Amino acid sequence: MKDALVVVTNYNGKHFLDDCLGSVAAQTGVSFDTVVVENGSSDGSLEHLRAHWPQVLIERVEVNIGFGHGLNVGFSGRLDSYRHIVFLSNDVKVEPNWLAPLVQALDADPRTALCN
């Protein structure tokens, strides 16, 4: 079981993807996967993901189902494979060493269910 699944939603945000996914991919000290929920973009996002981010899991949705529903699609059926689920918008660029302290904080107290 991996430490975390990072779920990123995207709708016509191709111009954000490299910064967002690059910052997530640079995380160290934790085991994790990244899934992008592609909400029916028309800006070439899906093709860009396939060409430049082969290590990222992709969930394709034919139409824009919105941020919240997209997050649900991203982790649906994956809860048994990850100890924590992390949600990001595609326009977020995380700091180096952001994920490991988040996982450590969640692990420190089993009563903790949510961090922001």
Secondary structure, DSSP 8 states (H G I E B T S, - for coil): -EEEEEEEEESS-HHHHHHHHHHHHT--SS-EEEEEEEE--SSSHHHHHHHH-TTSEEEEESS---HHHHHHHHHTT-GGGEEEEEEEETT----TT-HHHHHHHHHH-TT-----
